[in-house]
Amino acid sequence: MKVELKGWKKFHGHDGNGFDATIYVDGAKTAIVSDDGWGGGYQYHVLDQDKFDALNAAVEKQPPLSYTQPDTH
């Protein structure tokens, strides 16, 4: 599965920076994602439900990420 983020645009919102972008899965325009900069989560406008569901299923199969803050002292 090839996933691309295209048309990314950043702007200033009320509570920080926001953005709009288009998600493509295997070359098909799948969803528009945005953060309005007013707090809260991302909003998704799904254009291809089957591809969006396949993307979410693939993400769920990924192992959890872990991060350890380097000791700077």
mmCIF file as gemmi writes it, N, C-alpha and C atoms, coordinates in Angstrom:
data_model
loop_
_atom_site.group_PDB
_atom_site.id
_atom_site.type_symbol
_atom_site.label_atom_id
_atom_site.label_alt_id
_atom_site.label_comp_id
_atom_site.label_asym_id
_atom_site.label_entity_id
_atom_site.label_seq_id
_atom_site.pdbx_PDB_ins_code
_atom_site.Cartn_x
_atom_site.Cartn_y
_atom_site.Cartn_z
_atom_site.occupancy
_atom_site.B_iso_or_equiv
_atom_site.pdbx_formal_charge
_atom_site.auth_seq_id
_atom_site.auth_asym_id
_atom_site.pdbx_PDB_model_num
ATOM 1 N N . MET Axp A 1 ? 0.85 -1.174 0 1 0 ? 1 A 1
ATOM 2 C CA . MET Axp A 1 ? 0 0 0 1 0 ? 1 A 1
ATOM 3 C C . MET Axp A 1 ? 0.897 1.239 0 1 0 ? 1 A 1
ATOM 4 N N . LYS Axp A 2 ? 0.657 2.119 -0.958 1 0 ? 2 A 1
ATOM 5 C CA . LYS Axp A 2 ? 1.397 3.377 -1.031 1 0 ? 2 A 1
ATOM 6 C C . LYS Axp A 2 ? 0.491 4.496 -0.507 1 0 ? 2 A 1
ATOM 7 N N . VAL Axp A 3 ? 0.973 5.219 0.493 1 0 ? 3 A 1
ATOM 8 C CA . VAL Axp A 3 ? 0.204 6.315 1.092 1 0 ? 3 A 1
ATOM 9 C C . VAL Axp A 3 ? 0.974 7.613 0.868 1 0 ? 3 A 1
ATOM 10 N N . GLU Axp A 4 ? 0.281 8.618 0.366 1 0 ? 4 A 1
ATOM 11 C CA . GLU Axp A 4 ? 0.899 9.923 0.117 1 0 ? 4 A 1
ATOM 12 C C . GLU Axp A 4 ? 0.038 11.024 0.734 1 0 ? 4 A 1
ATOM 13 N N . LEU Axp A 5 ? 0.706 12.078 1.177 1 0 ? 5 A 1
ATOM 14 C CA . LEU Axp A 5 ? 0.05 13.278 1.683 1 0 ? 5 A 1
ATOM 15 C C . LEU Axp A 5 ? 0.401 14.39 0.704 1 0 ? 5 A 1
ATOM 16 N N . LYS Axp A 6 ? -0.616 14.96 0.045 1 0 ? 6 A 1
ATOM 17 C CA . LYS Axp A 6 ? -0.375 15.983 -0.977 1 0 ? 6 A 1
ATOM 18 C C . LYS Axp A 6 ? -1.146 17.258 -0.645 1 0 ? 6 A 1
ATOM 19 N N . GLY Axp A 7 ? -0.679 18.347 -1.216 1 0 ? 7 A 1
ATOM 20 C CA . GLY Axp A 7 ? -1.387 19.617 -1.092 1 0 ? 7 A 1
ATOM 21 C C . GLY Axp A 7 ? -1.411 20.177 0.314 1 0 ? 7 A 1
ATOM 22 N N . TRP Axp A 8 ? -0.393 19.86 1.094 1 0 ? 8 A 1
ATOM 23 C CA . TRP Axp A 8 ? -0.337 20.29 2.496 1 0 ? 8 A 1
ATOM 24 C C . TRP Axp A 8 ? -0.225 21.805 2.569 1 0 ? 8 A 1
ATOM 25 N N . LYS Axp A 9 ? -1.146 22.431 3.31 1 0 ? 9 A 1
ATOM 26 C CA . LYS Axp A 9 ? -1.135 23.883 3.498 1 0 ? 9 A 1
ATOM 27 C C . LYS Axp A 9 ? -1.235 24.182 4.981 1 0 ? 9 A 1
ATOM 28 N N . LYS Axp A 10 ? -0.332 25.008 5.458 1 0 ? 10 A 1
ATOM 29 C CA . LYS Axp A 10 ? -0.282 25.386 6.874 1 0 ? 10 A 1
ATOM 30 C C . LYS Axp A 10 ? -0.865 26.791 7.035 1 0 ? 10 A 1
ATOM 31 N N . PHE Axp A 11 ? -1.556 27.005 8.162 1 0 ? 11 A 1
ATOM 32 C CA . PHE Axp A 11 ? -2.088 28.338 8.45 1 0 ? 11 A 1
ATOM 33 C C . PHE Axp A 11 ? -2.148 28.534 9.957 1 0 ? 11 A 1
ATOM 34 N N . HIS Axp A 12 ? -2.358 29.771 10.37 1 0 ? 12 A 1
ATOM 35 C CA . HIS Axp A 12 ? -2.46 30.103 11.788 1 0 ? 12 A 1
ATOM 36 C C . HIS Axp A 12 ? -3.921 30.042 12.215 1 0 ? 12 A 1
ATOM 37 N N . GLY Axp A 13 ? -4.18 29.311 13.29 1 0 ? 13 A 1
ATOM 38 C CA . GLY Axp A 13 ? -5.525 29.215 13.857 1 0 ? 13 A 1
ATOM 39 C C . GLY Axp A 13 ? -5.582 29.938 15.195 1 0 ? 13 A 1
ATOM 40 N N . HIS Axp A 14 ? -6.685 29.803 15.888 1 0 ? 14 A 1
ATOM 41 C CA . HIS Axp A 14 ? -6.898 30.466 17.167 1 0 ? 14 A 1
ATOM 42 C C . HIS Axp A 14 ? -5.949 29.956 18.254 1 0 ? 14 A 1
ATOM 43 N N . ASP Axp A 15 ? -5.786 28.623 18.343 1 0 ? 15 A 1
ATOM 44 C CA . ASP Axp A 15 ? -4.977 28.018 19.407 1 0 ? 15 A 1
ATOM 45 C C . ASP Axp A 15 ? -3.656 27.447 18.903 1 0 ? 15 A 1
ATOM 46 N N . GLY Axp A 16 ? -3.221 27.859 17.758 1 0 ? 16 A 1
ATOM 47 C CA . GLY Axp A 16 ? -1.957 27.353 17.201 1 0 ? 16 A 1
ATOM 48 C C . GLY Axp A 16 ? -2.06 27.213 15.699 1 0 ? 16 A 1
ATOM 49 N N . ASN Axp A 17 ? -1.109 26.484 15.128 1 0 ? 17 A 1
ATOM 50 C CA . ASN Axp A 17 ? -1.094 26.29 13.688 1 0 ? 17 A 1
ATOM 51 C C . ASN Axp A 17 ? -2.096 25.217 13.284 1 0 ? 17 A 1
ATOM 52 N N . GLY Axp A 18 ? -2.642 25.362 12.095 1 0 ? 18 A 1
ATOM 53 C CA . GLY Axp A 18 ? -3.535 24.381 11.513 1 0 ? 18 A 1
ATOM 54 C C . GLY Axp A 18 ? -3.013 23.96 10.155 1 0 ? 18 A 1
ATOM 55 N N . PHE Axp A 19 ? -3.668 22.984 9.546 1 0 ? 19 A 1
ATOM 56 C CA . PHE Axp A 19 ? -3.269 22.541 8.218 1 0 ? 19 A 1
ATOM 57 C C . PHE Axp A 19 ? -4.435 21.869 7.513 1 0 ? 19 A 1
ATOM 58 N N . ASP Axp A 20 ? -4.33 21.794 6.198 1 0 ? 20 A 1
ATOM 59 C CA . ASP Axp A 20 ? -5.204 21.008 5.335 1 0 ? 20 A 1
ATOM 60 C C . ASP Axp A 20 ? -4.306 20.184 4.43 1 0 ? 20 A 1
ATOM 61 N N . ALA Axp A 21 ? -4.707 18.953 4.128 1 0 ? 21 A 1
ATOM 62 C CA . ALA Axp A 21 ? -3.946 18.104 3.214 1 0 ? 21 A 1
ATOM 63 C C . ALA Axp A 21 ? -4.871 17.035 2.648 1 0 ? 21 A 1
ATOM 64 N N . THR Axp A 22 ? -4.45 16.437 1.548 1 0 ? 22 A 1
ATOM 65 C CA . THR Axp A 22 ? -5.204 15.349 0.93 1 0 ? 22 A 1
ATOM 66 C C . THR Axp A 22 ? -4.406 14.061 1.071 1 0 ? 22 A 1
ATOM 67 N N . ILE Axp A 23 ? -5.088 12.996 1.511 1 0 ? 23 A 1
ATOM 68 C CA . ILE Axp A 23 ? -4.476 11.678 1.658 1 0 ? 23 A 1
ATOM 69 C C . ILE Axp A 23 ? -4.803 10.856 0.412 1 0 ? 23 A 1
ATOM 70 N N . TYR Axp A 24 ? -3.761 10.289 -0.201 1 0 ? 24 A 1
ATOM 71 C CA . TYR Axp A 24 ? -3.912 9.392 -1.341 1 0 ? 24 A 1
ATOM 72 C C . TYR Axp A 24 ? -3.466 8 -0.92 1 0 ? 24 A 1
ATOM 73 N N . VAL Axp A 25 ? -4.229 6.988 -1.292 1 0 ? 25 A 1
ATOM 74 C CA . VAL Axp A 25 ? -3.864 5.591 -1.056 1 0 ? 25 A 1
ATOM 75 C C . VAL Axp A 25 ? -3.818 4.907 -2.417 1 0 ? 25 A 1
ATOM 76 N N . ASP Axp A 26 ? -2.646 4.357 -2.752 1 0 ? 26 A 1
ATOM 77 C CA . ASP Axp A 26 ? -2.439 3.694 -4.047 1 0 ? 26 A 1
ATOM 78 C C . ASP Axp A 26 ? -2.886 4.58 -5.207 1 0 ? 26 A 1
ATOM 79 N N . GLY Axp A 27 ? -2.57 5.871 -5.114 1 0 ? 27 A 1
ATOM 80 C CA . GLY Axp A 27 ? -2.858 6.816 -6.187 1 0 ? 27 A 1
ATOM 81 C C . GLY Axp A 27 ? -4.274 7.365 -6.2 1 0 ? 27 A 1
ATOM 82 N N . ALA Axp A 28 ? -5.143 6.863 -5.336 1 0 ? 28 A 1
ATOM 83 C CA . ALA Axp A 28 ? -6.537 7.326 -5.303 1 0 ? 28 A 1
ATOM 84 C C . ALA Axp A 28 ? -6.737 8.353 -4.195 1 0 ? 28 A 1
ATOM 85 N N . LYS Axp A 29 ? -7.372 9.474 -4.541 1 0 ? 29 A 1
ATOM 86 C CA . LYS Axp A 29 ? -7.705 10.489 -3.551 1 0 ? 29 A 1
ATOM 87 C C . LYS Axp A 29 ? -8.67 9.863 -2.551 1 0 ? 29 A 1
ATOM 88 N N . THR Axp A 30 ? -8.247 9.758 -1.285 1 0 ? 30 A 1
ATOM 89 C CA . THR Axp A 30 ? -8.969 8.969 -0.299 1 0 ? 30 A 1
ATOM 90 C C . THR Axp A 30 ? -9.675 9.817 0.755 1 0 ? 30 A 1
ATOM 91 N N . ALA Axp A 31 ? -9.013 10.883 1.219 1 0 ? 31 A 1
ATOM 92 C CA . ALA Axp A 31 ? -9.617 11.718 2.258 1 0 ? 31 A 1
ATOM 93 C C . ALA Axp A 31 ? -8.919 13.07 2.299 1 0 ? 31 A 1
ATOM 94 N N . ILE Axp A 32 ? -9.618 14.019 2.846 1 0 ? 32 A 1
ATOM 95 C CA . ILE Axp A 32 ? -9.039 15.328 3.152 1 0 ? 32 A 1
ATOM 96 C C . ILE Axp A 32 ? -8.96 15.405 4.667 1 0 ? 32 A 1
ATOM 97 N N . VAL Axp A 33 ? -7.778 15.725 5.172 1 0 ? 33 A 1
ATOM 98 C CA . VAL Axp A 33 ? -7.579 15.834 6.612 1 0 ? 33 A 1
ATOM 99 C C . VAL Axp A 33 ? -7.272 17.29 6.937 1 0 ? 33 A 1
ATOM 100 N N . SER Axp A 34 ? -7.796 17.755 8.079 1 0 ? 34 A 1
ATOM 101 C CA . SER Axp A 34 ? -7.519 19.134 8.476 1 0 ? 34 A 1
ATOM 102 C C . SER Axp A 34 ? -7.47 19.26 9.987 1 0 ? 34 A 1
ATOM 103 N N . ASP Axp A 35 ? -6.7 20.22 10.404 1 0 ? 35 A 1
ATOM 104 C CA . ASP Axp A 35 ? -6.636 20.661 11.798 1 0 ? 35 A 1
ATOM 105 C C . ASP Axp A 35 ? -6.948 22.146 11.734 1 0 ? 35 A 1
ATOM 106 N N . ASP Axp A 36 ? -8.055 22.55 12.309 1 0 ? 36 A 1
ATOM 107 C CA . ASP Axp A 36 ? -8.489 23.946 12.156 1 0 ? 36 A 1
ATOM 108 C C . ASP Axp A 36 ? -7.733 24.935 13.038 1 0 ? 36 A 1
ATOM 109 N N . GLY Axp A 37 ? -6.834 24.439 13.89 1 0 ? 37 A 1
ATOM 110 C CA . GLY Axp A 37 ? -6.059 25.346 14.725 1 0 ? 37 A 1
ATOM 111 C C . GLY Axp A 37 ? -6.831 25.894 15.916 1 0 ? 37 A 1
ATOM 112 N N . TRP Axp A 38 ? -7.969 25.291 16.232 1 0 ? 38 A 1
ATOM 113 C CA . TRP Axp A 38 ? -8.785 25.735 17.362 1 0 ? 38 A 1
ATOM 114 C C . TRP Axp A 38 ? -8.786 24.713 18.485 1 0 ? 38 A 1
ATOM 115 N N . GLY Axp A 39 ? -7.815 23.811 18.499 1 0 ? 39 A 1
ATOM 116 C CA . GLY Axp A 39 ? -7.769 22.764 19.505 1 0 ? 39 A 1
ATOM 117 C C . GLY Axp A 39 ? -8.596 21.568 19.053 1 0 ? 39 A 1
ATOM 118 N N . GLY Axp A 40 ? -8.417 20.454 19.714 1 0 ? 40 A 1
ATOM 119 C CA . GLY Axp A 40 ? -9.161 19.254 19.341 1 0 ? 40 A 1
ATOM 120 C C . GLY Axp A 40 ? -8.415 18.419 18.327 1 0 ? 40 A 1
ATOM 121 N N . GLY Axp A 41 ? -9.075 17.389 17.86 1 0 ? 41 A 1
ATOM 122 C CA . GLY Axp A 41 ? -8.451 16.433 16.943 1 0 ? 41 A 1
ATOM 123 C C . GLY Axp A 41 ? -8.566 16.851 15.487 1 0 ? 41 A 1
ATOM 124 N N . TYR Axp A 42 ? -8.058 15.969 14.648 1 0 ? 42 A 1
ATOM 125 C CA . TYR Axp A 42 ? -8.13 16.188 13.206 1 0 ? 42 A 1
ATOM 126 C C . TYR Axp A 42 ? -9.537 15.882 12.701 1 0 ? 42 A 1
ATOM 127 N N . GLN Axp A 43 ? -9.922 16.528 11.615 1 0 ? 43 A 1
ATOM 128 C CA . GLN Axp A 43 ? -11.18 16.239 10.935 1 0 ? 43 A 1
ATOM 129 C C . GLN Axp A 43 ? -10.85 15.565 9.603 1 0 ? 43 A 1
ATOM 130 N N . TYR Axp A 44 ? -11.617 14.533 9.285 1 0 ? 44 A 1
ATOM 131 C CA . TYR Axp A 44 ? -11.425 13.798 8.034 1 0 ? 44 A 1
ATOM 132 C C . TYR Axp A 44 ? -12.697 13.885 7.199 1 0 ? 44 A 1
ATOM 133 N N . HIS Axp A 45 ? -12.529 14.245 5.939 1 0 ? 45 A 1
ATOM 134 C CA . HIS Axp A 45 ? -13.623 14.186 4.965 1 0 ? 45 A 1
ATOM 135 C C . HIS Axp A 45 ? -13.276 13.025 4.038 1 0 ? 45 A 1
ATOM 136 N N . VAL Axp A 46 ? -13.929 11.9 4.242 1 0 ? 46 A 1
ATOM 137 C CA . VAL Axp A 46 ? -13.592 10.672 3.524 1 0 ? 46 A 1
ATOM 138 C C . VAL Axp A 46 ? -14.208 10.708 2.125 1 0 ? 46 A 1
ATOM 139 N N . LEU Axp A 47 ? -13.37 10.432 1.125 1 0 ? 47 A 1
ATOM 140 C CA . LEU Axp A 47 ? -13.808 10.424 -0.268 1 0 ? 47 A 1
ATOM 141 C C . LEU Axp A 47 ? -13.941 9.011 -0.818 1 0 ? 47 A 1
ATOM 142 N N . ASP Axp A 48 ? -13.15 8.078 -0.279 1 0 ? 48 A 1
ATOM 143 C CA . ASP Axp A 48 ? -13.19 6.672 -0.7 1 0 ? 48 A 1
ATOM 144 C C . ASP Axp A 48 ? -13.166 5.813 0.564 1 0 ? 48 A 1
ATOM 145 N N . GLN Axp A 49 ? -14.351 5.402 1.005 1 0 ? 49 A 1
ATOM 146 C CA . GLN Axp A 49 ? -14.471 4.696 2.284 1 0 ? 49 A 1
ATOM 147 C C . GLN Axp A 49 ? -13.681 3.388 2.304 1 0 ? 49 A 1
ATOM 148 N N . ASP Axp A 50 ? -13.687 2.636 1.206 1 0 ? 50 A 1
ATOM 149 C CA . ASP Axp A 50 ? -12.958 1.364 1.17 1 0 ? 50 A 1
ATOM 150 C C . ASP Axp A 50 ? -11.457 1.571 1.369 1 0 ? 50 A 1
ATOM 151 N N . LYS Axp A 51 ? -10.884 2.537 0.671 1 0 ? 51 A 1
ATOM 152 C CA . LYS Axp A 51 ? -9.442 2.816 0.804 1 0 ? 51 A 1
ATOM 153 C C . LYS Axp A 51 ? -9.13 3.354 2.2 1 0 ? 51 A 1
ATOM 154 N N . PHE Axp A 52 ? -10.012 4.202 2.737 1 0 ? 52 A 1
ATOM 155 C CA . PHE Axp A 52 ? -9.812 4.769 4.07 1 0 ? 52 A 1
ATOM 156 C C . PHE Axp A 52 ? -9.839 3.66 5.121 1 0 ? 52 A 1
ATOM 157 N N . ASP Axp A 53 ? -10.781 2.732 4.997 1 0 ? 53 A 1
ATOM 158 C CA . ASP Axp A 53 ? -10.858 1.606 5.924 1 0 ? 53 A 1
ATOM 159 C C . ASP Axp A 53 ? -9.617 0.721 5.82 1 0 ? 53 A 1
ATOM 160 N N . ALA Axp A 54 ? -9.128 0.492 4.603 1 0 ? 54 A 1
ATOM 161 C CA . ALA Axp A 54 ? -7.914 -0.317 4.413 1 0 ? 54 A 1
ATOM 162 C C . ALA Axp A 54 ? -6.709 0.374 5.046 1 0 ? 54 A 1
ATOM 163 N N . LEU Axp A 55 ? -6.627 1.686 4.911 1 0 ? 55 A 1
ATOM 164 C CA . LEU Axp A 55 ? -5.529 2.442 5.524 1 0 ? 55 A 1
ATOM 165 C C . LEU Axp A 55 ? -5.593 2.326 7.04 1 0 ? 55 A 1
ATOM 166 N N . ASN Axp A 56 ? -6.765 2.511 7.619 1 0 ? 56 A 1
ATOM 167 C CA . ASN Axp A 56 ? -6.907 2.394 9.067 1 0 ? 56 A 1
ATOM 168 C C . ASN Axp A 56 ? -6.568 0.992 9.557 1 0 ? 56 A 1
ATOM 169 N N . ALA Axp A 57 ? -6.96 -0.03 8.806 1 0 ? 57 A 1
ATOM 170 C CA . ALA Axp A 57 ? -6.637 -1.413 9.179 1 0 ? 57 A 1
ATOM 171 C C . ALA Axp A 57 ? -5.129 -1.639 9.145 1 0 ? 57 A 1
ATOM 172 N N . ALA Axp A 58 ? -4.456 -1.082 8.14 1 0 ? 58 A 1
ATOM 173 C CA . ALA Axp A 58 ? -2.998 -1.225 8.045 1 0 ? 58 A 1
ATOM 174 C C . ALA Axp A 58 ? -2.301 -0.511 9.196 1 0 ? 58 A 1
ATOM 175 N N . VAL Axp A 59 ? -2.799 0.651 9.582 1 0 ? 59 A 1
ATOM 176 C CA . VAL Axp A 59 ? -2.211 1.394 10.702 1 0 ? 59 A 1
ATOM 177 C C . VAL Axp A 59 ? -2.39 0.608 12 1 0 ? 59 A 1
ATOM 178 N N . GLU Axp A 60 ? -3.548 0.023 12.197 1 0 ? 60 A 1
ATOM 179 C CA . GLU Axp A 60 ? -3.819 -0.744 13.416 1 0 ? 60 A 1
ATOM 180 C C . GLU Axp A 60 ? -2.896 -1.954 13.558 1 0 ? 60 A 1
ATOM 181 N N . LYS Axp A 61 ? -2.404 -2.483 12.442 1 0 ? 61 A 1
ATOM 182 C CA . LYS Axp A 61 ? -1.514 -3.657 12.472 1 0 ? 61 A 1
ATOM 183 C C . LYS Axp A 61 ? -0.067 -3.3 12.824 1 0 ? 61 A 1
ATOM 184 N N . GLN Axp A 62 ? 0.262 -2.021 12.816 1 0 ? 62 A 1
ATOM 185 C CA . GLN Axp A 62 ? 1.632 -1.606 13.093 1 0 ? 62 A 1
ATOM 186 C C . GLN Axp A 62 ? 1.956 -1.771 14.576 1 0 ? 62 A 1
ATOM 187 N N . PRO Axp A 63 ? 3.211 -2.112 14.877 1 0 ? 63 A 1
ATOM 188 C CA . PRO Axp A 63 ? 3.584 -2.222 16.285 1 0 ? 63 A 1
ATOM 189 C C . PRO Axp A 63 ? 3.554 -0.845 16.949 1 0 ? 63 A 1
ATOM 190 N N . PRO Axp A 64 ? 3.331 -0.809 18.259 1 0 ? 64 A 1
ATOM 191 C CA . PRO Axp A 64 ? 3.315 0.485 18.947 1 0 ? 64 A 1
ATOM 192 C C . PRO Axp A 64 ? 4.688 1.152 18.887 1 0 ? 64 A 1
ATOM 193 N N . LEU Axp A 65 ? 4.666 2.45 18.829 1 0 ? 65 A 1
ATOM 194 C CA . LEU Axp A 65 ? 5.908 3.223 18.843 1 0 ? 65 A 1
ATOM 195 C C . LEU Axp A 65 ? 6.307 3.512 20.277 1 0 ? 65 A 1
ATOM 196 N N . SER Axp A 66 ? 7.589 3.543 20.514 1 0 ? 66 A 1
ATOM 197 C CA . SER Axp A 66 ? 8.058 3.946 21.835 1 0 ? 66 A 1
ATOM 198 C C . SER Axp A 66 ? 9.18 4.957 21.65 1 0 ? 66 A 1
ATOM 199 N N . TYR Axp A 67 ? 9.288 5.824 22.595 1 0 ? 67 A 1
ATOM 200 C CA . TYR Axp A 67 ? 10.317 6.866 22.543 1 0 ? 67 A 1
ATOM 201 C C . TYR Axp A 67 ? 10.829 7.085 23.947 1 0 ? 67 A 1
ATOM 202 N N . THR Axp A 68 ? 12.129 7.155 24.07 1 0 ? 68 A 1
ATOM 203 C CA . THR Axp A 68 ? 12.756 7.454 25.353 1 0 ? 68 A 1
ATOM 204 C C . THR Axp A 68 ? 13.501 8.773 25.216 1 0 ? 68 A 1
ATOM 205 N N . GLN Axp A 69 ? 13.184 9.674 26.094 1 0 ? 69 A 1
ATOM 206 C CA . GLN Axp A 69 ? 13.854 10.98 26.085 1 0 ? 69 A 1
ATOM 207 C C . GLN Axp A 69 ? 15.323 10.779 26.455 1 0 ? 69 A 1
ATOM 208 N N . PRO Axp A 70 ? 16.218 11.276 25.628 1 0 ? 70 A 1
ATOM 209 C CA . PRO Axp A 70 ? 17.642 11.149 25.968 1 0 ? 70 A 1
ATOM 210 C C . PRO Axp A 70 ? 17.971 11.904 27.253 1 0 ? 70 A 1
ATOM 211 N N . ASP Axp A 71 ? 18.845 11.349 28.035 1 0 ? 71 A 1
ATOM 212 C CA . ASP Axp A 71 ? 19.288 12 29.264 1 0 ? 71 A 1
ATOM 213 C C . ASP Axp A 71 ? 20.275 13.11 28.885 1 0 ? 71 A 1
ATOM 214 N N . THR Axp A 72 ? 19.903 14.354 29.141 1 0 ? 72 A 1
ATOM 215 C CA . THR Axp A 72 ? 20.755 15.482 28.765 1 0 ? 72 A 1
ATOM 216 C C . THR Axp A 72 ? 21.522 16.041 29.948 1 0 ? 72 A 1
ATOM 217 N N . HIS Axp A 73 ? 21.451 15.362 31.081 1 0 ? 73 A 1
ATOM 218 C CA . HIS Axp A 73 ? 22.137 15.86 32.292 1 0 ? 73 A 1
ATOM 219 C C . HIS Axp A 73 ? 23.388 15.062 32.554 1 0 ? 73 A 1
